[in-house]
Amino acid sequence: MPSTGEGAVAARSEIREIIARKGHAVDNARDAAARLDLAFAAGDLVKTPFLAQALGDLSVALEQDDGQKLGGKSAEASRFILRAIDRELDEA
């Protein structure tokens, strides 16, 4: 059952703003994941199995070695995963 209330509405709105904003997809993905984690920890949103998997996939896409710059494939994967997260937010 989807979360309701002001906290859920605010979290969904903020996450969608992060996903839609201009900027590098990798940076947006990190910020969206951090905001999602905050919403889950605060109890504003419920972590669905799909969102848990998407965040795990996003973590792999954002994984880097020290000093390695992410781009290309990481950015493409981040955009793809963020779109999927956006579609699932109403179920969280």
C-alpha positions in Angstrom: 0.0 0.0 0.0 1.5 3.4 -1.0 2.5 5.9 1.7 0.3 8.8 2.3 0.6 12.1 4.1 2.5 15.3 3.8 5.9 13.6 4.2 5.2 11.2 1.4 4.0 13.9 -0.9 7.0 16.1 -0.2 9.4 13.2 -0.7 7.9 12.2 -4.0 8.0 15.8 -5.2 11.6 16.4 -4.1 12.8 13.1 -5.7 11.0 13.9 -8.9 12.6 17.4 -9.0 16.0 15.8 -8.5 15.4 13.3 -11.3 14.1 16.0 -13.7 16.8 18.7 -13.0 19.5 19.7 -15.4 22.9 18.5 -14.7 24.9 15.3 -14.9 22.9 12.1 -14.6 25.4 10.6 -12.2 25.1 13.5 -9.7 21.3 13.5 -10.0 21.3 9.8 -9.3 23.4 10.1 -6.2 21.2 12.9 -4.9 18.0 11.0 -5.7 19.3 7.9 -4.0 20.2 9.9 -0.9 16.8 11.5 -0.8 15.1 8.2 -1.2 17.2 6.7 1.7 16.2 9.7 3.8 12.5 9.2 3.0 12.7 5.5 3.9 14.5 6.2 7.1 12.0 8.8 8.1 9.1 6.5 7.3 7.8 8.9 4.7 8.0 6.2 1.9 7.9 2.4 2.0 10.7 0.7 0.2 9.1 -1.6 -2.3 10.9 -4.6 -3.6 11.2 -2.9 -7.0 12.7 0.2 -5.4 15.2 -1.9 -3.4 16.3 -3.6 -6.6 16.5 -0.3 -8.5 18.6 1.3 -5.7 20.9 -1.7 -5.8 21.3 -1.5 -9.5 21.9 2.3 -9.2 24.6 1.6 -6.7 26.4 -0.7 -9.1 26.1 1.9 -11.9 27.6 4.5 -9.6 30.4 2.4 -8.3 33.8 3.8 -9.0 37.4 3.3 -8.1 39.3 6.1 -6.3 39.8 9.0 -8.8 37.8 7.4 -11.5 35.4 9.7 -13.3 32.0 8.3 -14.1 30.4 9.2 -17.4 29.1 7.4 -20.5 27.7 4.1 -19.5 27.2 5.1 -15.9 25.2 8.2 -16.9 23.1 6.2 -19.3 22.4 3.5 -16.7 21.6 6.2 -14.1 19.1 7.9 -16.4 17.4 4.6 -17.2 17.2 3.5 -13.5 16.0 7.0 -12.4 13.1 6.8 -14.9 12.1 3.4 -13.5 12.3 4.9 -9.9 10.1 7.8 -11.0 7.4 5.4 -12.3 7.5 3.4 -9.0 7.4 6.3 -6.6 3.6 6.4 -6.4 3.7 2.8 -5.1 6.2 3.6 -2.3 
